[in-house]
C-alpha cells in the first residue's frame, strides 16, 4: 500500500519550496520598491524583535497545546461513553486522507459525507463496524454491517520515519468495493500508533466477529488468510 504520510510530506515540501521561490523572485524583481518601503518604516529597537518573535511563537505553541488538550479530552469522553454501551468492542483510529476519501465515496450516495476528528473512535461489535466523532455525546460518522465487509487484513504504512501497521477493511456497498486503511491509535500517554501484539489482537478480534456474524446469517465466509503473527515481549526486545 502506498504511504499516505510520504505523499503528504512530499506535497508539503513542494508547496513550501514553490512559495519560497516565488517570494525570492518577487523580492528580486521589485527590489527598488522594497527598499523605498523599508526606508519609510520607523526604527525599532533591536532587542524588541526577538522578544516579539518569541512571544508570537509562545502564543502559537499555547494555542496548539490547548487545541490538542481539548481534542484529547473529547476523545476520552467519547471512548468512555461508547465503552459503557459496547464493552470490549471499542478502539481508536488516526484519521488519514485515504480513509476519509473511502468513507466519503461509500456514504455520499446516501447524501451524507463522513466527518471524522483527527483521533476518532471505532466500534466493532456484533452488528458491524462503525466510526464515531463527538465528545460525551458521540456522533456516528459511518457504519457498515458485517455482511458488507468483504475481508480484513493487516498491512503497513510509513508515518514520518517509522513503519507502522494498518488494518485494511474492504467494504462492498451499492456495487462499489473500497478499501478503508486504518491506523489504530494507542490511547496510552506518549504513544502514537498501536503496534505489535495489541494491534494483531485487535485485528484477530475483528476477523472473528466478522466470521461469526456471517455464519449466523448463513452467508459465505471469507477465505482464511495466513496466520497473524503474535509478537512476544522477548521477540520485540530482540
Backbone bond lengths (Angstrom), bond angles and torsions (degrees), N, CA, C in turn:
res aa  C-N    CA-C-N  psi(-1)  N-CA   C-N-CA  omega(-1)  CA-C   N-CA-C  phi
1 X - - - 1.463 - - 1.522 108.72 -
2 X 1.315 117.48 136.92 1.450 121.29 -179.61 1.520 110.42 -66.42
3 X 1.318 116.17 150.84 1.461 121.73 -175.29 1.515 110.53 -82.73
4 X 1.321 116.29 117.18 1.460 121.70 177.29 1.517 109.91 -67.57
5 X 1.341 116.44 -42.12 1.461 120.59 -179.09 1.521 111.35 -63.36
6 X 1.353 117.13 -40.58 1.463 120.19 -179.49 1.511 111.17 -65.66
7 X 1.340 117.72 -42.99 1.466 120.69 179.58 1.523 110.19 -63.15
8 X 1.318 117.55 -41.72 1.470 120.97 179.64 1.523 110.45 -64.13
9 X 1.330 116.40 -44.36 1.458 120.04 -178.97 1.524 111.22 -64.54
10 X 1.346 117.57 -41.88 1.459 121.02 179.66 1.524 111.11 -63.94
11 X 1.330 116.94 -42.96 1.462 119.96 178.05 1.510 112.79 -63.54
12 X 1.342 116.63 -39.09 1.463 121.05 179.61 1.526 110.94 -66.22
13 X 1.333 117.18 -44.27 1.464 121.07 179.24 1.523 110.47 -62.63
14 X 1.337 116.96 -42.45 1.461 120.69 179.56 1.521 111.35 -63.02
15 X 1.326 116.95 -42.11 1.465 120.70 179.69 1.526 111.75 -63.76
16 X 1.338 116.52 -44.74 1.463 120.35 179.14 1.529 110.91 -64.08
17 X 1.344 117.44 -40.02 1.458 120.75 179.91 1.527 111.34 -64.68
18 X 1.342 116.73 -42.14 1.462 119.94 178.52 1.522 111.50 -65.17
19 X 1.325 116.77 -43.31 1.466 120.07 179.07 1.528 110.99 -62.55
20 X 1.340 117.20 -40.72 1.466 120.81 178.31 1.526 111.38 -63.99
21 X 1.340 116.06 -42.32 1.461 119.49 179.42 1.525 111.67 -64.32
22 X 1.335 116.66 -40.74 1.465 119.74 178.42 1.525 111.20 -65.13
23 X 1.345 117.12 -38.95 1.466 120.48 179.41 1.528 111.03 -64.48
24 X 1.335 116.21 -44.82 1.464 119.76 179.70 1.527 110.78 -63.48
25 X 1.337 116.70 -42.25 1.465 120.21 179.29 1.524 111.32 -63.07
26 X 1.359 116.90 -40.81 1.461 120.16 179.22 1.523 111.41 -65.23
27 X 1.338 117.10 -41.27 1.466 120.39 178.60 1.528 111.46 -64.68
28 X 1.338 116.74 -38.22 1.463 119.72 179.26 1.526 111.15 -70.08
29 X 1.329 116.70 -38.44 1.463 119.99 -176.89 1.529 111.97 -72.36
30 X 1.324 116.79 -33.94 1.472 120.77 -176.73 1.527 111.16 -113.13
31 X 1.333 116.95 36.81 1.458 120.64 -176.81 1.529 112.75 -60.13
32 X 1.364 120.49 -44.34 1.471 118.58 178.98 1.522 113.07 -59.63
33 X 1.335 116.76 -41.14 1.461 119.99 178.79 1.529 110.86 -65.19
34 X 1.335 116.15 -40.16 1.460 119.79 179.51 1.525 110.47 -63.76
35 X 1.341 116.56 -41.44 1.468 119.90 179.33 1.526 111.45 -62.39
36 X 1.340 117.52 -41.07 1.466 120.93 179.13 1.526 111.16 -64.26
37 X 1.336 116.64 -41.59 1.468 120.23 -179.83 1.526 110.10 -65.52
38 X 1.334 116.79 -42.36 1.465 120.22 -179.11 1.525 110.46 -64.45
39 X 1.354 116.39 -37.07 1.475 119.77 -179.20 1.519 112.35 -65.73
40 X 1.335 117.57 -27.96 1.459 120.85 -179.29 1.531 113.13 -84.22
41 X 1.323 118.09 -9.75 1.462 120.57 -178.39 1.519 110.41 -74.61
42 X 1.352 117.42 145.01 1.472 119.95 177.89 1.518 111.25 -68.15
43 X 1.315 116.00 150.59 1.466 120.31 178.99 1.526 109.85 -70.24
44 X 1.327 115.29 144.93 1.465 121.85 -178.04 1.511 108.50 -125.65
45 X 1.333 115.59 137.85 1.456 120.78 176.31 1.531 109.54 -58.88
46 X 1.341 117.52 130.24 1.460 121.56 -176.46 1.515 112.74 -59.32
47 X 1.326 117.97 -32.94 1.465 120.14 -178.50 1.518 112.29 -72.68
48 X 1.350 117.43 -21.82 1.462 119.59 -177.85 1.520 112.08 -74.48
49 X 1.325 117.17 -26.85 1.466 119.71 -176.91 1.527 111.44 -65.76
50 X 1.346 119.69 -54.11 1.472 117.87 178.50 1.520 113.29 -62.71
51 X 1.338 116.87 -33.50 1.468 118.70 177.65 1.524 110.89 -65.49
52 X 1.343 116.08 -40.93 1.462 119.56 177.86 1.516 111.77 -64.52
53 X 1.348 116.77 -43.17 1.458 120.21 178.06 1.521 111.54 -62.99
54 X 1.324 116.24 -39.80 1.467 119.90 178.88 1.528 110.75 -65.36
55 X 1.342 116.43 -38.49 1.465 119.70 179.54 1.528 110.67 -65.94
56 X 1.339 115.93 -42.68 1.469 119.46 178.83 1.531 110.40 -63.60
57 X 1.343 116.40 -45.19 1.463 119.60 179.24 1.530 111.07 -61.09
58 X 1.329 116.59 -41.51 1.456 119.69 178.50 1.517 112.52 -63.66
59 X 1.334 116.03 -39.13 1.465 119.66 178.41 1.517 111.36 -65.02
60 X 1.334 115.68 -42.20 1.470 119.76 178.84 1.529 110.35 -61.90
61 X 1.339 116.87 -45.12 1.462 120.26 179.35 1.519 111.54 -63.59
62 X 1.348 116.97 -38.34 1.469 120.41 179.14 1.518 111.06 -64.31
63 X 1.340 116.71 -45.08 1.468 120.10 179.45 1.518 110.56 -62.89
64 X 1.351 116.54 -42.47 1.464 119.90 179.37 1.527 111.11 -62.98
65 X 1.336 116.82 -41.57 1.466 120.38 179.27 1.524 111.42 -65.02
66 X 1.349 116.56 -40.26 1.464 119.64 178.70 1.528 111.13 -64.53
67 X 1.341 116.44 -42.92 1.467 119.57 178.57 1.519 111.06 -62.21
68 X 1.332 116.74 -43.56 1.460 120.19 178.77 1.528 111.08 -63.44
69 X 1.332 116.23 -39.99 1.451 119.22 179.65 1.519 112.63 -65.11
70 X 1.338 116.04 -42.38 1.472 120.07 177.98 1.525 110.51 -63.07
71 X 1.342 116.17 -44.97 1.471 119.66 179.97 1.522 111.30 -62.44
72 X 1.349 116.75 -40.36 1.460 120.18 178.98 1.527 111.45 -65.35
73 X 1.341 116.84 -40.28 1.466 120.07 178.85 1.528 111.01 -65.03
74 X 1.342 117.05 -40.43 1.471 120.36 177.88 1.524 110.59 -63.96
75 X 1.337 116.69 -40.51 1.463 120.10 -179.58 1.526 110.97 -64.37
76 X 1.341 117.13 -41.64 1.466 119.66 178.69 1.524 111.21 -65.95
77 X 1.337 117.07 -41.15 1.467 119.95 178.90 1.526 110.68 -64.87
78 X 1.330 116.25 -40.60 1.474 120.13 178.91 1.522 110.99 -64.06
79 X 1.322 116.32 -43.61 1.458 119.88 -179.53 1.530 111.29 -63.10
80 X 1.342 117.07 -42.78 1.466 119.78 178.74 1.527 111.08 -62.46
81 X 1.343 116.22 -41.42 1.466 119.14 -179.43 1.523 111.37 -64.99
82 X 1.333 117.38 -40.09 1.463 119.96 -179.43 1.527 111.70 -74.54
83 X 1.324 118.00 -35.11 1.460 120.07 178.05 1.515 111.80 -66.53
84 X 1.336 117.27 -26.92 1.460 119.79 177.23 1.525 111.67 -66.38
85 X 1.336 116.55 -23.24 1.469 121.11 -179.38 1.525 111.56 -104.83
86 X 1.340 116.29 -38.42 1.470 121.26 -175.49 1.530 108.77 -118.29
87 X 1.301 117.59 66.81 1.462 121.31 -176.31 1.529 110.30 -61.40
88 X 1.336 115.77 131.35 1.455 120.69 176.00 1.505 115.46 79.59
89 X 1.330 118.87 1.70 1.469 120.87 -176.95 1.521 112.25 -122.13
90 X 1.328 117.91 14.98 1.465 121.52 -173.21 1.527 109.63 -108.86
91 X 1.335 115.77 133.13 1.452 121.89 176.67 1.519 110.57 -135.92
92 X 1.317 116.67 176.55 1.460 122.70 -179.40 1.521 109.75 -118.88
93 X 1.327 116.53 146.76 1.452 121.51 178.28 1.517 110.80 -132.43
94 X 1.343 115.14 158.64 1.457 122.53 177.94 1.521 107.94 -110.18
95 X 1.324 116.61 123.11 1.470 120.58 -176.42 1.528 110.56 -63.99
96 X 1.335 115.14 141.68 1.462 120.74 172.48 1.521 108.52 -143.90
97 X 1.322 115.87 161.92 1.463 120.99 -173.64 1.514 113.54 -61.61
98 X 1.347 117.63 -41.62 1.462 120.59 -178.32 1.526 111.16 -64.23
99 X 1.332 116.59 -38.89 1.470 119.76 178.61 1.523 110.95 -65.63
100 X 1.330 117.41 -45.22 1.465 120.84 -179.30 1.524 110.78 -62.75
101 X 1.343 117.08 -43.51 1.469 119.85 179.09 1.525 111.02 -63.09
102 X 1.328 116.69 -41.18 1.460 119.51 178.82 1.515 112.47 -64.46
103 X 1.338 116.72 -43.58 1.463 119.86 178.29 1.518 111.32 -64.48
104 X 1.335 116.98 -40.50 1.466 119.93 178.03 1.522 111.00 -60.87
105 X 1.316 116.45 -43.01 1.465 119.78 -179.00 1.520 111.82 -66.03
106 X 1.332 116.27 -32.37 1.463 119.69 -179.45 1.521 112.71 -81.42
107 X 1.340 118.16 -29.06 1.463 120.75 -173.68 1.515 113.79 -102.86
108 X 1.329 119.43 -21.73 1.458 120.43 -177.34 1.523 113.90 -62.46
109 X 1.351 120.12 -33.15 1.473 117.63 175.93 1.521 113.24 -56.15
110 X 1.339 117.00 -25.03 1.454 120.32 176.99 1.510 113.19 -88.24
111 X 1.351 117.04 2.32 1.457 120.53 175.43 1.510 114.10 89.08
112 X 1.346 118.16 15.21 1.461 119.47 -178.16 1.520 109.72 -139.71
113 X 1.301 116.70 131.16 1.451 122.06 178.98 1.520 109.53 -96.80
114 X 1.332 116.00 137.52 1.464 119.91 -179.41 1.518 110.26 -71.04
115 X 1.331 116.88 132.66 1.463 122.08 178.83 1.521 107.43 -124.46
116 X 1.318 115.20 109.03 1.454 120.99 -177.02 1.527 110.40 -111.85
117 X 1.325 117.59 142.81 1.465 119.64 171.11 1.528 109.59 -75.19
118 X 1.328 116.57 171.87 1.460 120.20 179.64 1.519 112.52 -59.31
119 X 1.310 117.47 -36.93 1.462 123.37 173.62 1.515 107.43 -119.06
120 X 1.306 116.27 104.21 1.461 120.74 -176.95 1.530 109.64 -105.08
121 X 1.314 115.93 171.79 1.460 121.76 -179.35 1.521 109.92 -112.71
122 X 1.322 115.81 138.43 1.465 122.83 178.91 1.525 108.26 -113.05
123 X 1.322 116.13 132.70 1.460 121.69 173.66 1.520 107.58 -115.90
124 X 1.327 116.85 119.59 1.463 122.49 177.00 1.522 107.68 -119.94
125 X 1.351 115.70 86.59 1.461 120.74 -177.21 1.521 109.29 -108.68
126 X 1.330 116.71 -164.95 1.462 120.57 -177.40 1.527 112.52 -66.51
127 X 1.324 117.98 -23.23 1.464 120.59 -177.92 1.526 112.75 -80.93
128 X 1.335 117.73 -30.82 1.450 120.74 -176.98 1.515 110.77 156.11
129 X 1.320 115.31 -157.30 1.457 121.21 -179.08 1.526 109.26 -119.04
130 X 1.333 116.89 134.94 1.463 120.72 -176.97 1.521 109.68 -139.07
131 X 1.347 114.89 158.07 1.459 123.34 -175.23 1.528 108.04 -121.28
132 X 1.344 116.05 133.23 1.452 120.98 -171.22 1.523 112.04 -130.17
133 X 1.335 114.87 144.94 1.456 123.37 170.77 1.514 108.43 -125.07
134 X 1.329 116.34 -162.80 1.458 120.48 179.41 1.513 111.63 87.96
135 X 1.329 115.09 -166.64 1.456 121.78 -177.95 1.517 111.41 -124.82
136 X 1.348 116.29 -118.72 1.468 119.40 179.57 1.519 111.89 -64.21
137 X 1.329 116.25 -23.12 1.463 120.97 173.62 1.526 108.18 -112.78
138 X 1.321 117.87 87.88 1.467 120.95 -173.77 1.530 111.72 -60.26
139 X 1.341 114.86 146.35 1.464 122.06 176.35 1.525 108.52 -117.43
140 X 1.312 115.51 126.90 1.471 119.58 -178.98 1.526 109.63 -80.56
141 X 1.335 116.00 123.87 1.465 121.33 -179.77 1.518 111.64 -89.68
142 X 1.325 117.72 -34.68 1.464 121.45 -179.97 1.524 108.03 -162.90
143 X 1.330 115.81 153.15 1.464 120.57 178.78 1.527 109.08 -150.19
144 X 1.347 115.50 144.33 1.458 121.65 -178.90 1.521 108.69 -137.72
145 X 1.333 118.85 123.61 1.467 120.20 174.72 1.525 109.73 -67.25
146 X 1.318 116.05 158.03 1.466 119.59 -176.35 1.521 112.57 -61.54
147 X 1.323 118.64 -27.89 1.463 118.89 -179.67 1.528 112.40 -68.10
148 X 1.334 117.76 -17.04 1.459 120.59 176.14 1.528 112.40 -89.62
149 X 1.327 116.71 -7.08 1.465 120.97 178.96 1.526 108.29 -88.29
150 X 1.336 116.06 122.23 1.464 120.09 -179.05 1.526 111.27 -85.15
151 X 1.300 117.64 -46.07 1.463 119.93 177.64 1.526 109.89 -160.23
152 X 1.320 114.31 164.40 1.471 122.81 178.63 1.519 106.82 -132.45
153 X 1.318 116.55 128.53 1.456 119.68 -179.66 1.531 110.31 -142.50
154 X 1.310 115.01 158.59 1.463 121.49 176.36 1.520 109.25 -95.63
155 X 1.318 116.70 139.08 1.462 123.08 178.09 1.521 107.27 -139.94
156 X 1.312 117.24 -166.08 1.465 120.51 179.70 1.517 109.33 -147.28
157 X 1.320 116.06 155.41 1.453 122.48 175.60 1.513 108.46 -144.20
158 X 1.329 116.63 176.72 1.458 121.65 -178.90 1.518 108.79 -110.64
159 X 1.320 117.03 128.64 1.467 122.83 175.61 1.515 107.61 -123.03
160 X 1.329 116.43 107.16 1.455 120.07 -173.71 1.512 109.66 68.27
161 X 1.335 116.60 -119.61 1.458 121.01 178.15 1.522 112.20 -104.50
162 X 1.338 117.27 4.46 1.463 121.34 -176.29 1.526 110.68 -108.62
163 X 1.316 115.15 146.83 1.460 121.62 174.24 1.520 107.70 -100.05
164 X 1.325 116.58 120.81 1.462 121.12 -174.03 1.528 109.54 -124.51
165 X 1.336 117.64 151.80 1.464 120.30 -179.95 1.526 111.90 -78.67
166 X 1.320 115.54 150.37 1.460 122.21 173.52 1.528 107.69 -132.48
167 X 1.305 116.47 151.10 1.455 121.35 174.01 1.519 107.35 -103.46
168 X 1.333 116.14 129.49 1.461 122.37 -176.59 1.529 107.96 -110.01
169 X 1.328 115.96 119.61 1.460 122.53 179.40 1.527 107.67 -110.63
170 X 1.335 116.62 120.26 1.467 120.46 177.72 1.523 109.19 -92.89
171 X 1.336 115.87 124.60 1.462 122.71 -178.50 1.528 108.80 -110.97
172 X 1.307 116.04 136.37 1.460 120.94 174.81 1.533 108.41 -118.09
173 X 1.348 116.05 117.46 1.463 121.13 -178.14 1.527 109.18 -147.23
174 X 1.324 116.03 131.12 1.464 122.71 176.44 1.533 112.01 50.97
175 X 1.329 115.58 42.41 1.456 119.93 177.35 1.509 115.01 83.59
176 X 1.343 118.18 -6.93 1.464 121.82 178.80 1.524 109.75 -98.88
177 X 1.320 115.61 139.27 1.462 121.51 176.48 1.525 107.56 -124.56
178 X 1.322 116.05 109.28 1.463 121.28 -169.77 1.526 109.71 -129.84
179 X 1.333 115.31 138.22 1.450 120.73 177.35 1.528 110.54 -91.60
180 X 1.314 115.44 135.09 1.469 122.28 177.80 1.530 108.40 -112.53
181 X 1.348 118.01 102.66 1.469 119.96 178.44 1.523 110.74 -83.03
182 X 1.319 116.48 127.20 1.459 120.69 -177.21 1.514 110.71 -124.99
183 X 1.327 115.55 123.77 1.463 121.11 170.77 1.527 107.02 -91.21
184 X 1.306 116.13 117.44 1.459 120.41 -177.68 1.521 109.88 -78.89
185 X 1.320 115.31 140.03 1.469 121.24 -176.11 1.515 110.19 -98.10
186 X 1.315 115.01 135.15 1.461 120.85 174.89 1.525 108.17 -85.76
187 X 1.336 119.11 113.80 1.474 120.41 -175.19 1.521 114.34 -72.75
188 X 1.323 118.84 -6.77 1.460 119.97 -179.28 1.520 110.72 -69.17
189 X 1.326 115.90 147.50 1.461 121.03 -176.91 1.525 110.40 -60.96
190 X 1.323 115.76 136.45 1.453 121.08 178.08 1.502 114.62 80.24
191 X 1.345 119.09 2.72 1.459 122.36 -179.57 1.527 109.43 -106.14
192 X 1.332 115.39 159.40 1.463 120.98 -179.24 1.529 109.64 -117.03
193 X 1.309 117.41 -84.41 1.463 120.32 -178.16 1.525 110.86 -95.77
194 X 1.321 115.42 148.81 1.461 121.98 175.60 1.530 108.28 -77.41
195 X 1.321 117.13 127.73 1.463 121.09 -175.78 1.525 109.78 -135.25
196 X 1.346 113.95 173.79 1.458 123.23 172.70 1.530 111.87 57.29
197 X 1.322 116.90 -140.14 1.464 121.40 -171.83 1.524 113.98 -57.90
198 X 1.345 120.39 -45.49 1.469 118.66 179.14 1.521 113.26 -60.54
199 X 1.326 117.51 -36.79 1.462 120.18 178.49 1.527 110.53 -63.84
200 X 1.333 117.22 -51.90 1.459 119.99 -177.10 1.528 111.96 -66.55
201 X 1.331 117.52 -30.57 1.463 119.97 175.15 1.529 110.44 -64.09
202 X 1.330 117.32 -39.71 1.465 121.06 177.70 1.521 110.89 -64.49
203 X 1.336 117.40 -43.76 1.466 120.86 179.66 1.526 110.21 -63.13
204 X 1.331 117.62 -43.09 1.468 120.31 178.65 1.530 111.05 -62.16
205 X 1.339 116.89 -39.12 1.463 120.17 179.61 1.530 110.62 -64.87
206 X 1.330 118.10 -41.80 1.460 121.17 178.43 1.526 110.84 -63.81
207 X 1.330 116.70 -44.61 1.462 120.14 -179.36 1.528 110.71 -63.81
208 X 1.326 117.19 -37.96 1.456 120.82 179.42 1.527 110.96 -65.65
209 X 1.337 117.29 -44.69 1.471 120.31 178.15 1.523 110.40 -63.54
210 X 1.325 116.83 -39.41 1.460 121.05 179.90 1.528 110.83 -60.63
211 X 1.319 117.61 -50.51 1.462 121.33 -178.56 1.530 111.44 -65.59
212 X 1.330 116.90 -39.43 1.465 119.79 179.71 1.531 111.04 -64.75
213 X 1.339 117.21 -40.15 1.466 120.29 -179.80 1.521 111.04 -67.49
214 X 1.336 117.81 -41.56 1.462 120.42 178.55 1.527 110.89 -65.55
215 X 1.324 116.69 -40.99 1.465 119.82 179.00 1.526 111.15 -64.11
216 X 1.330 117.49 -37.82 1.461 120.82 179.74 1.524 111.64 -65.06
217 X 1.350 117.69 -30.03 1.463 121.57 179.22 1.520 112.31 -92.24
218 X 1.334 117.06 0.61 1.457 120.62 -179.82 1.514 113.44 71.76
219 X 1.332 117.75 25.98 1.466 121.94 -179.34 1.523 110.19 -95.17
220 X 1.315 114.91 163.20 1.464 120.47 -178.92 1.522 109.92 -68.09
221 X 1.321 115.20 132.96 1.458 120.19 -179.58 1.517 110.21 -81.91
222 X 1.336 117.70 146.50 1.466 119.81 176.79 1.520 109.97 -68.34
223 X 1.338 118.30 152.83 1.466 119.78 178.88 1.518 110.91 -64.03
224 X 1.334 114.11 145.45 1.458 119.03 178.41 1.515 109.81 -71.77
225 X 1.320 116.27 135.17 1.456 121.56 177.40 1.518 109.38 -96.53
226 X 1.309 116.39 177.78 1.451 120.13 178.68 1.517 111.88 -62.09
227 X 1.314 114.10 161.76 1.462 119.34 -177.67 1.519 110.19 -62.64
228 X 1.316 116.01 139.28 1.464 121.54 176.45 1.526 107.91 -85.22
229 X 1.336 117.73 124.97 1.471 118.92 -175.67 1.522 112.21 -64.20
230 X 1.303 114.78 144.09 1.465 121.95 174.37 1.527 106.62 -104.62
231 X 1.333 116.42 116.92 1.457 121.64 -176.68 1.528 108.73 -87.97
232 X 1.316 116.13 113.31 1.455 121.25 177.10 1.539 109.72 -84.26
233 X 1.352 117.08 151.96 1.474 118.57 179.09 1.524 112.98 -56.47
234 X 1.373 116.80 -37.60 1.454 118.47 -178.09 1.524 111.41 -69.70
235 X 1.361 117.18 -31.38 1.463 120.11 178.12 1.519 110.97 -71.23
236 X 1.358 117.06 -43.29 1.455 119.87 -179.48 1.524 110.70 -65.68
237 X 1.347 117.43 -31.97 1.458 120.29 179.40 1.521 110.69 -70.78
238 X 1.361 115.39 -32.29 1.462 119.22 179.84 1.507 111.49 -73.04
